[in-house]
Amino acid sequence: MIARVIVDVPVNRTNRPFDYRVPEWLVPLMKTGSRVIVPFGPRKLQGYVIGLEEAAEQGAADKLRDVEQVLDDQPPLSDELIRLGEWMSKQYLCPWVTALQAMIPAVLKGKSEKWLLASDQLEEEMCGRSPLLWELFRRKQLPLAEVEKHFPEEAMLVPGWISSGLLSTGYQVTDRVTRKQQSFVRSLLTREELAAAAESLPARAEQMRRVLQLLIEQEGQSFSVKMLQEELGITRSPLKSLESRGWIAIEQLEVYRDPYAHRRFAAAQKPVFTDQQEHVLEAVQLSIKKNEYGAFLLHGVTGSGKTEVYLEAIEETLARGREAIFLVPEISLTPQMVEKFKARFGNEVAVLHSALSQGERYDEWRKIIRKEVSVVVGARSAVFAPFQNVGLIVIDEEHESSYKQEETPRYHAREVAIWRAKENNAVLLMGSATPALETYALAERGRYTLLSMPDRVGNRPLPRVHVVDMREELRSENRSMFSRQLHEMIGERLARQEQMVLFLNRRGFSTFVMCRSCGYTLRCVHCDISLTYHRTNHTARCHYCGYTIKQPSHCPECQSEHIRFFGTGTQKVEEELARLFPGIRVIRMDVDTTSRKGAHEELLRKFRTGQGDVLLGTQMIAKGLDFPRVTLVGVIAADTSLFLPDFRAAEKTFQLLTQVGGRAGRHELEGDVVIQTYTPEHYSIMHATRHDYPSFYREEMLQRRRTGYPPYFRLVLITFSHEEVPVVIKAAHLVADYLRPRLAETTILLGPVASPIARVKDRFRFQIMLKYRDESRLPDLLAQATSAFEEWNKQQKVLMTIDVDPYVLL
């Protein structure tokens, strides 16, 4: 047998399968999708089996090198995911192995030590004369390295024992066993024998009697040792005494690390659907029932009940024996979403997101691959959930830029979801109050079915929006970060004991530090970026590379004492609120306050239970959150993202204002939104105040057509970086000169030019941008350019990245 293996060497010249011979003794374990250890040059590397075939002629396999080890009993990659990896490699111009690694948990990617585990089927009489089986029966698990060292004569028999179910394998990664074990107690006696044993105990053996009584009452049940100690108030000593008498067994069993084990979710009642929800569901469910590919864009205003539509569509999918993937844009949405899903579908739900520990994420992933769950809720990478029969993929807030991966492989979850939906004859349901222009344009052209929900549930009104021109505030001598109107409304809400959300898309205390004497600005020594001042620890920090210095008392340039902090960050707003409204309870959510595990959920729980008057935060509070008592949303500076060097700046501003405004007045109490801006006449702000997506869409499409940006053109951004400017310029021109004569006439090549942020982490950056329409040859041409560049780049070590359909142009 020959295994075709993608080896873990992520460079262009090895981006293909390599053939290896499968030794006879490994044939029972070898499956497509398994991880293997293979020799590659002088090294031994991990690889992925993408196919198995018999040798075309006798002796052909003998010329090949052998697979040395199979790392999985159950392959982590299905045939579908292997094909997806190949497609991603071509679509996003990344190594195939990098695409495959994006699909599996981190613990399967790192350096792992293989362990041999005894299964429940291994019984004493099966061990015979095998010292290895006796040792495994006694210890339950052994490192494979120890097996090969101490039981070399039996190592060749291990694959056969694994295939028969007597043994299995596990992994120990960075000193953490990825399978969590707990001690459990089970009875070795019948109910009558237990009763007799309890009677025979002396009067002083009260703790032992309590254990036996529980085993009698809950006949056939196993109990964790930890639970027995807590519930019965006993020590471990009586358990050991019962074990020594042969009445109970104490054994190590595997348990899942469940991040929600401590939570109880009450079963949710189905709502009464509105007419518009019924209309949307009818179209989606019809497609689900047909078991055929269908793509829908659900354009529904904030509070229109999109989530209930998603839940009902998932229920229909599960009723047909198929599986569902539900994507949320970022981690701040997960706790509230998980609560809704757990309440509706109970243990059918697995959760995948980056806030879980590696062990928790691995266990959730194993629930999927073992077919113990039918629904996955998670952020971007959950689109790779190893389901075998996907029937529905939902992308909530589909416009979000966090669905685009900014490191290799630079995939977009929406494009991957489309591929998987087509492959599985599944339904793709995308929803947003502010769809991405590209998505809405495709819906208008018929690529997706456009569904609309223009009204809030219960016909509740959208919040009243008040635009405040901050230039007028300055003319009126108000130099506070709060306009007079917002200040007054905050006071009213405090008096009425209602809650507020204040939004500012800048963390830190101030955005830059400048000397008022000479104009010197504190800048990062490694990046072309000004430092942000953080009041809590009195430091100035670079938000690109993490470079940090202590707050200076004098200007480093002229030694003046007049060094001041300019701009506003969330820390500064928090301090100002405390000064203006003594006793106000502020809950701040930004990267600084949510870096600790579980911090998102804890802060949102405090706000939901009324322990805070104001939820103050950055982009993470702008979407998806639903609090009944929030009646005021204040946008401190609506212009933050409006004038960035990004063609999507107006679109992002409109989306943020609409989304954050949608947090107000979602239930019985009516809501107000105050937008503070220095450019109230800008069309993105004007249309956001009227909740008018169609008008914004038409005006922004005119701008995109005039400037030649998506959806009228597609983009490819090629970025080069190196420690020396001449080298990076030469590399950029080399690739540009290769591409220019080979591109179609309709393709526009811009550059090479310095990137908007010309230096990051001491590396200088140049870029080329391609604008193209339907040029099917472009991926192949870019792959050829990469090969030519790699030949030149062997000595120079220039880093070149290719981003197809980029979201970040800085």
N, C-alpha and C positions, 0 to 999 in steps of 0.2 A: 504493500500500500504506500502511496505517495501523498504527503500532506503539502498543500500550498500555503505558505506562511508569510504574513506581513510582519516584518521584523521591526523592533522598536529602535529604528535609526531614522529620525524624522528629517531627512534631507532629500532633495529632488532626485539624486542619482540612485537611491535605493527605494524609490516610491513604486514598488512593484512586488508581486509575490515571488518568493523563492521556494524551490522544491526541496523537500527532505524525505528521507526514507523513514517509515514507521516500523520500528522493531516489532517482532511478533508479540512479545510480551506486553507491548503498549497498545496493540490493536483494540482490545476490549474497552479501553478508556478513551480512545481517540474519537472526537466528534467535531463537526464543523462548528466554529464559534468558540472553541476552547482556547485558553491561554497555554502556551507551551514554552519550554526552555530549549533553545537550539544553539548550536555553535555557529558563530558568524565571524569569519576571520579568526583571530586568536581569542576572541571573547565568547562568553556564553550570555545570550540575551533572551529577554522575553519576546514572544511573538504571538500572533493571533492566527489560528487556522481558518482560512477563508474557503477551503475546499479540499475534498479528498477524492482520489482517483486511483485506479489500478494502473500499474505500469503498462505502457503500450506494448512493450516487447520483453521477453524473458531476459533478466539480468540488467534491465535499464535502471532499476532502483538501486542496484548494488554500487553504482557509480556515485550515488548521493550520500551526503552526510546524514547521520541519524538524528531524529528528535530525541532529546535526552530525558525530557520529563513532561508529563501532562499535569497542569496545575489545577484542573477543575474536574469534579465529578459531573457537574451540570454546567454546560457552557453558558457564560454570561452574555454572549451575543447570539441572536437568532439570525437566520438566513436573511430576514428582512433588514436587520440593522447592519449586517455586512454590506448588503447592496446599498443601503443609505450612506454608509461610510464612503463607498466608492463614488457615489454621486456627489457627496460633499467635497471630496478631494478634487473633483473636476470643476465643480461649481464655484468653490471658494479658493481654489488654487493652493491647497494645503496638503501636506503628506497624509496618505490614507491612514497611517497608524495614529496620527494626531486626531483624526475624526473618530476613529474607533475608541480611543482613550477618553474622548469627551462623553461617551455613552455609559461608562462603568464607574462604580464608586471609587473614591480615592484609595481605599485600602487595597484594592486589587491592582493599583498602578504602582504602588511603592515597593520597596524591597520587602519581600515577605518570606517568612519561614513556614514551610509546610508542616502540618501536624497530621498524625494519623489518629482517628477517633473510632472507638468501639461503638457500634450501633446497638439498639435494644435487642436485635436478633441474635447477637453473640451471647450464647449461654455456656455455662460451665462445661457441659458434656461435649461441646463442639471443639474445645481447645485441644483435646487429645494430647499428643506429645509435642505440640508446638510451643516452645518457650515464648515466642512473640505473642501469640494469641493469649497465653496465660497472663503475660505482663499487661496486655491491653485490657483483658477482662478485669484485672485487679486495679489498674490505674486509670482506665477509661480513655486516656489519650497519651500520645508520645510524640515528640518532635521527630520528623522524618529523618533528620540527620542522625539522631540517636539510634533509630531503627537500622539505618544502613551501616552504622558503626558497630553496634552490638549484636545485630542479627543478620549479618550479610548473607548467610545461606538461605534465609527465608524472604529476603527483600524481593526476589523475583516472583514470589507467590502473591504479593500484596495486590497487584492489579486484579487478579482473579477473585480475591476475597472482596475487593471493593465492588466489582461488577455483580457479585452474588448478594450484596447488601449487608455483609457482616461488618465491613469497615467503611468509613468515609473519610474525607479530608477536610481540614480547616486551615486557617492561616493566622500567624502571629505577626503583626506589623508594628514596628517601632515599639516593642515591648507591650503592645496592647492586643490581647487575644480578641479577635473580631467576633467571637461567639461568646456571649455572656453566659456564665454558669451560675446556678444557684442550688443550694442544698434543699432537697425535698425529703419528706418522710412518707412512707407508705407501709401499710400493714402487711404482715406475712401470715396472718391468722384469719380464720373465719370469724363472723360476728359472734358465734357462740364461744369460740376459743378465746376471743378478746374479753368477753364478759367473765369467763372463768379465770383468765389471767388477772383481771382487775380485782376479782374477789380474793385471789391468792396473795396480793400485795400486802405488806405490813401497813399498819395505820399511819406510820410516819412518811410513807411514800406517796404523799398527796399529789405532788407534781406529776409523777408517773401515772397515777390514776386519772388525772385530768386529761392527759394525752390520750389514754386508752378510751376514755369516755367519748371524746370527740371523734375518734376513729370508729367507734360503734355507731354514733349518731349519723355520721357522714360516711356510711359504708362504701368502700371502693374508691374514695377520694384520696388524693395526695395533697399534702400541705407543706408550704415552704417552712423551713426551720425558723426563718426570721419572723414569719407571721405567727407561728406557734409561740415564740418567745414573747412577742408583743401582746397577742390576744390572751394568752393563758398566764402571762406573768411568770414564766419559768426560765431556768437557765439551760445550758446545753447538756449539763451533767445527767439529768433524768433521761434525756433522749439516748445518750450513749449507754446508759444502763439497760434501757429497753432493747437497744440494738444488740448488746452483748448477750442478752437472754434469747435472742433469735425471734423476737416478737415483731420487730419493725425493721425496715431497711432505710438507711440514710444514703441517698444517692445524689450525684451531681447531674442536673438536667439543664439543657439549654433553655434560656428564656430570651425573649426579644427585649431590646432596650427601647421602650416606648416613651417618646417625649411627652405624650399626653396621658400616661398611665394614671397620673394623680388627678386627672380631670374627669368629671362626670357630665355627660351631655344628655340633657333631657330630650326625649323624642319630639321632633318638631311637627306641628300641625300644618297641613297644606293650606295655603291661603285660598280665598276665592279669587279666581283670576279675572282681570278686567277684560273688556272686549278686545283691546289691542293686544294684550298678552295671549288671549285665545287665538287670535288671527295669526300671530307670529308662530305660536306652537303648532298650529295646524300644518303650516308649511314645512317646519323643521321635522316634525314627527312623521309626516308623509314620506320624506326622504329617508329617514331612519328605517321605516318599515320596508322600504324597497331594497334595502341593503345595497345601495349604490352611492357612488361619490356625489356629493353635493356641497357647495360652498356658499355660506350665507354671511352677509354683513348686517348686523343688527344695530341700527342707529337709533339709540334711545336716550332721551334727556336724562340728566341725573335724577334719581328717585323714581324712574318709570317702572322699576321692577324687573330689570334685566336678569338679576341673580335668580329669581324664582323661575324664569324661563329656562335658564341653564339647568337648574336642579330637576325640573320636570323632563327636560330633554334627556338628561342622564338617566333618570328613572326608566324612561322608555327604552333606552339603550340596554340597560341591565336586564330588563324584562325579556329582551330578545337574546339573552345569553352572550352579550358582547361587552366590551370594556370601554371605559371613558377616561380621557386625560383632560384635566382642567388646569389651564395655565393662568397664573396671576403675575402682574408685572414686576413686583418686587416684594421684599420680605415683610414690609410693614403691613401689607394686606393679608398676610397669611393667617394670623391668629383669628381674626373675625371670620374669614372664609372657612377655616378649618372647623370652627364652632358650628357653622351652618351645615357643613357637609357631614360632620360626625353626628349631629343631631338627626340628619335625614337618613344617612346610610350606615351609621354605626361602624362596626369593624370591617366593613367593605372598603374603607378608605385608607390609603397610604399617603404619607406626606413627604415630599422631597423638597428641601430648600437648604440654603447654605448656612443657616443658623443652627442646624442640627450638628451634633458632634459626628465625627467620622463613623463611630460605631452605630449611632442611631440611624444615620443615613444608610449604612450598609444593611442594617436589619430591615428598614422600610423597603429597600430595594429587593431584599431576599423574599419578603412577603409577596412582591409582585412576581418575581421569577418562579416562585413556588405556587402561583395561582391561588394565593390565600386572600387576595383582594381583587376588586374589579374597578376601583376608581383611584386615580392618582391626582392629588392636588399639589401643585408646586410652582416654582418659578421656572425661568427659561429652560434649564437642562432637563426638567421633567418631561419635555417633549420626547426624550429618548427612553421613556419607561419601557421595559422589555415585555410588553404585552404581546400576545400572539394573535389576538382577535379584536383589534381596535375598531369600535363602531362609531365613536364620537370624539372629536377634539374641540374643546372650547378655549378660545383665547379672550380673556377678559381685558378690557382697556387695551385693545389691540394696537393703538397708536403709540404705546409707550416705547421709548428708545431703549429701555433696559431689556427688551427682547432681542436686541442685537448684541452679540458677543464681541468684545473689543480686543480679545486675544485670540491667537490661532487655536482652533479653527474659527474664523470670523463669520459664523453663520447667523442667520436671522431665524428665530424660532417659528415665525409665520411661514417662511418658505419651507422649512423642514416639516411643519405640520401639514402643509399642502401636499408635499411628497408622500408622507405617511398616509394621509387620508385617501389619496388616489390609489396607493398600493393596497390598501385594505378595503376599498369600496366603502369608505366611511364618510361621515358628515363632518364638515368643518364649520364651526359657528364662531364668528368673530363679533365682538360687541364693543361699543364705545359711544359716549356722548359726543366725542370729537374725533372721528376716525382720521387716520393718516390720509393725507391727500392722495397718495398713490393708491391706497385701498379703495377710497371712495370713487376715484376716477375709474378703476377697474370695475367697480359695481355698476357705474353708469354705463359702461361699455358692455355689460352683460357677462363679464367673467365671473362675478359673484351675484347671487340673488340679494337685492337690497330689501331689507325689512325695516319698518319704521315704527317707533313708539314715541310720538311727540308729546305725550302728556304724562304727568306724574300720577302715581297711584292715588286713587281717591280724588282725582282732579285738584290736588293741592297746588297752589300757585307756586311758580318759580320765585326765588327770592327777589326782592327789590334791590336794584343795583344803583349805588351812588358813586359817581366818579368825582374825585377831588383833584383839582389842578394844584399841585404843590408849588407852582410858581406864584400863584395867588396867595398861598399861605405865607410864602417868604415876603411878598410885598406887604402883607398885613402884620409883619414883624413876628410871625410864628416860626421859630427855628427848631421846634420840637420835631421828632420823627413821627409824631401823631398829629394829624390834622385836627382842627377844632371839632369837626363832625364826628370823627372816629373816637376822639377823647370823650365826647358827650355820650355817644352810644355805648362805650365800654362802661361808663358810670351807670347808665340806665340798666344794663344787663346785670351788673353787680347788685343793684338795688332790688331787681326782680328775681335774683338768684337763678339766672339763666346762664348758659355756658357760651363760650366764644372760641373761635379758632382764628389765630393770627398767623399769617404766612409771610415768610421772607426767605427767598432762596439763596441765603448766604449764611454759612455757619461762622463761628468765631465772634469776636467783639467788634473789630473794625476791619475794613477790607485792605487798608494799607497804612503804613507808618511813614510820615514825611516830616522833614525839618522845615519849619516856617522861616528860618533865617536864610538858608541857601537852596532849599528845594530838593535836597537829597532824599531819595526814597529807599527804604530798606528793601533789598532784593535778594533772592536766593542766589547763593554763590555757584549753584549747580544748574539752575534753570533760568530762563529769561522770564521770570514771574516775580511780582512783588509779594512780600511776606504778609500773612494775615495775623493780626494780633489776637491772642486768646487770653482773656482776662483771668480765667480761673487759675492758671499756673504762671501767668505773667511771662508768656513766651510769644515770639513771632515765628510762624511756621509756614513752610511751603506745602501747599496742598497737592503738589505733584510728586515730589520725591521724599517729603517728610523732614527735610532739613529744618532744624529748630535752633533758635538762639534766645537767650534771656532778654527781657525787655530792656533796651538801652536807656540810660538816663541822660546821655549827651549824644549829639549828632556825631557819628563816626567820621564825617567829612570835615565839619568846621568846629566841632566841639561845643556848639550852641546847646543851651538847655531847652530851647524852644522846639522840642521834638514832640509831635502831636499825632493822634490817631484819627484817621478820616474814614468816612463810610460807616455803614451800619451792618452788624451781624446779629445773629440770634441771641448771643450772650448780652449784647448791649441793649437789645429790646427788652430782655428779661429784667435787666437792672433798672431800666427806665420805667417799666411797669410798676416795679416795687416802690420806686420813688414817688410816682404820681398817684398810685392807688395803694396806700398802706394796707397791708393785710391780704392783698390779692394773692390767690394761690395759682402759681404758674407751673405747668408741666411742659418742659422743653424737650422736643424731639429733633435731634440732628445726629450726624455721624459721631459727634463727641459723646452724646449721652446714651447712644444705643449700641455701642460696640460690645458691651458685655452680653453674654448669652442670655436670652430670655428678657432682655431689657425692653424690646418693643412691646411684647405682650404685657409686661408689668406696668409700663407707663400708660398704655391704652386702657388697661383694666382700672387703674386709678382714676382716669378721666371719666370712664363710663360709669363708675360707682359714685361719682360726685365728689371725689377728693381734690378736684382742681376746677378753678373757674375758667382758666384759659389754657388751651392747647396751642403752644407756640412751636412752630417748626419750619423745616425746609420742605423740599419737594415730597418727602415721604408722607406728609399729612394731607397732601392735596387730593388724593384719590381714594375711592372705595370705602372710606370710613363712614359709619352711620351712627350718629348719636342723637337721640330724641330731643335733648334739651339745648342743642346748639341753635341759637337764633341770630348769631352775628358772625360774619367772616370778615376779617380785615386783611387786605393785601397791602403790606407796608410799602413796597416799592415794586410797582408793576413793570418797570422798565429794565429790571435786572438782566434779563436775557434778550431784550429787544434789539440791542445794537451789537451783539456778538458777530464776528465774521463768519456767519453761518447762514446759508440760504434758507434754513428752516427756522430762523429766529422768530419771525412773525407767527408762524404756525405753532411753535412751542409756547409762545406767550399767550396766544388765544387759548390753547389747550389747558395750560396751567390755570388761567383766570377762570375759565368755564368750570374746570374740575373742582378747584378749591371753592369757588362760589357755590357749587352744588352741595357742599356740606351743610348749608344753612337751611332751616325750615323744612326738613325732610319728613316731619311727623305732624303733630297737631298744631304746634306753635309756628307762626309765620316767621320768615327770616329776612335779614338784610345783609347786603354785601357792600363794603366800602373799598373802593379801589383807589389807591393813592398813586398818582403818576405825574411826571413832568411832560408827558406827550399825550394828552387826552384825545388829540385829534387823529392819532394813528388808527388805521382801519382795524387792526387786530383788537385794540382795546374797545373801539366803538362797537364792533360786532359782538364782542364778548359781553358787553353790558346789556345787550338785547337778547342774549342767548341765541344768536342768529348764525348757525353754522352754514346754511346754504349761501348766505350773502358773503360770508368770509371766504368760503370755498371758491366762489366765482371770482372774487377780487384777487385772491392769492394765486389762482390758476393763471390769471392774466400776467401777474408778475413772473411766474415760473416760465411761462411761454416766451415772454420777452427776453428773459435772461438765459434761457436754455438749460433749465434744471428739471429734475424729476417732478412730475411723471412724464414730461415730454422727452427727456433724455435719461439714460441710466449712467451711473458714474463708476469709475474705478479710481481709487486713490493709491498711488505707489509712493511709499515714504522710505527715505534712506537716512541712516544715522551713523555717525562715526565721530571719534574724538578730534579729528583734524578736518578743518573746513575744506582745503583743496581736495582731499581724498573723497569726501562726500559729494562735492560738486562734480568731480570727474565721474563718479559712479552714476549719478543721476543723468548726466549727459550721455554716458555710454548706453544706458537703457533707452533713453529718449531717441537717440540716433538709430538704435536698432529698430524701434517700433515705427518711427515716423514714415519711412518709405513703404512699410508693409501694411499699414492701416487702410481701411476703406475710406473713400473720399468723404463719406458722411460722418466719420469719426473725427472728433476734435481733440488734439493733444495740447494741453496747457502746461507750460513750464519747460524745463525745471526752474523752480523758484524756492526760496527759503520758506519753510513752514511758518504759519502764523505764530506759533511758539517755536522760535528758531533753535532753542537749546533746552534739553531736558536731561537731567542726571549727567551733566558734563558731556553729552553727546550732541553734536550739531546736526540739524535736521533739514533736508531738502525734500521736495515732493514734485510729483508729476500727477496731473489729473486727466483722465480720459472721459470724454462725453460721447456716448454712442446710442444708437437706437437698436435695430435688430441686426447685430453682427454676430452670427453664429460661430465664426472662426475665432473670435477674440480670446476665449479661454485657451485654445491651443496655441495661439500666437503668444500669449502671455507666458505660457509654460515654456515655449521655445526661448523667449527672452530671458526667462529665469535660468534656463540651462546655460545659455551663452554668458550670462552674468556670473554664474557660479564658477565657470572656468577662469574668468578674470579675477574673481574675488578670493581665490584660494589663499593668497598672501595678505590681502588688504583687510579682511574681516569687517567689511561694511555690512550692516544689518539692513536688509531690504524686506519690507512688508507690503503685501498687496491686499487691499481691502475692497471687496466687491460690494457695491451699494453701501458706501460708508455712511455712518450717522455722526461721527465726530470728525470734523475737518481741521481741528486745531493741531 
